[in-house]
Amino acid sequence: MQINISKSGIPIFAIVLLAIVFVFGLFFVGYDQGHIFSIVLGEQAFEDLYIHELTHDMRHAAGFPCH
């Protein structure tokens, strides 16, 4: 008689990957005030706020104050 034990579940690396995507998305939508583009554009990114303007309505819908 043979007993087969199958382990069905979500792999740990998938949970870690989704957590990283979630944290980056939360920062991207809720907190970025030019930080991401400042790597390329320098100080001008803090004045232009491209990502802020792109996600402005989503910020309000999610409850993030932005002005």
C-alpha positions in Angstrom: 0.0 0.0 0.0 1.4 3.4 -1.0 0.5 6.7 0.6 0.8 9.8 -1.4 1.0 13.1 0.4 0.5 16.1 -1.8 1.2 19.6 -0.6 -1.0 22.2 -2.2 -0.4 25.7 -1.3 1.0 29.0 -2.5 4.8 29.1 -2.8 6.6 31.4 -0.5 8.3 33.2 -3.3 4.9 34.1 -4.8 3.8 35.6 -1.5 7.1 37.6 -1.2 6.8 38.8 -4.8 3.2 40.0 -4.3 4.1 41.7 -1.1 6.9 43.6 -2.9 4.5 44.6 -5.7 2.0 45.8 -3.1 4.5 47.9 -1.2 5.8 49.5 -4.4 2.3 50.1 -5.6 1.3 51.7 -2.3 4.3 54.0 -2.4 3.7 54.7 -6.1 0.1 55.8 -5.6 0.1 57.1 -2.1 3.4 58.6 -1.2 5.5 59.5 -4.3 6.1 63.2 -4.6 8.7 63.1 -7.3 11.1 60.6 -5.7 11.0 58.0 -8.5 11.6 60.4 -11.3 14.2 62.3 -9.3 16.6 59.6 -10.1 16.5 60.7 -13.8 15.3 64.3 -13.6 16.9 65.5 -10.5 15.4 68.3 -8.4 13.0 69.2 -11.2 11.0 66.0 -10.5 9.9 67.4 -7.1 8.3 70.4 -8.9 6.8 68.6 -11.9 5.1 65.7 -9.8 4.3 63.6 -12.9 3.3 60.5 -10.9 1.3 62.6 -8.4 -0.7 64.1 -11.2 -1.2 60.8 -12.9 -2.5 59.1 -9.8 -4.2 62.2 -8.2 -7.8 60.9 -8.3 -6.8 57.5 -7.2 -5.1 59.0 -4.2 -8.3 60.7 -3.2 -10.4 57.6 -3.8 -8.0 55.6 -1.6 -8.1 58.2 1.2 -4.6 59.7 0.9 -4.5 63.5 1.5 -2.4 65.2 -1.1 -3.1 68.9 -0.8 
